[in-house]
């Protein structure tokens, strides 16, 4: 596989991941914090990191979200889903240090 093909596949995978997450949020009206971060353009590993920080800031913002169940690989997990406005409220309280996380926080704040 050439470098050009590898790069093209990576870009296509990133775009697909972002669009699927955004479509899921549009379809259901709410999503987990990690889903919102993926829809804003982060990779899953970074999205989990930012979602953990946003989860801590949710209490500061006074946002509770909606309890739900997330089904993944044949198992069910308890999760909390947030609307776009709730995530925007949390993102205004969130103060990241990394430049990539700052841009994602700005996207999340402007999404509402």
Secondary structure, 3 states (H helix, E strand, C coil): CCHHHHHHHHHHHHHHHHHHHHHHHHHHCCECHHHHHHHCCCCHHHHHHHHHHHHHHHHHHCCCCEEEEEEECCEEEEEEEECHHHHHHHHHHCCCCCHHHHHHHHHHHHCC
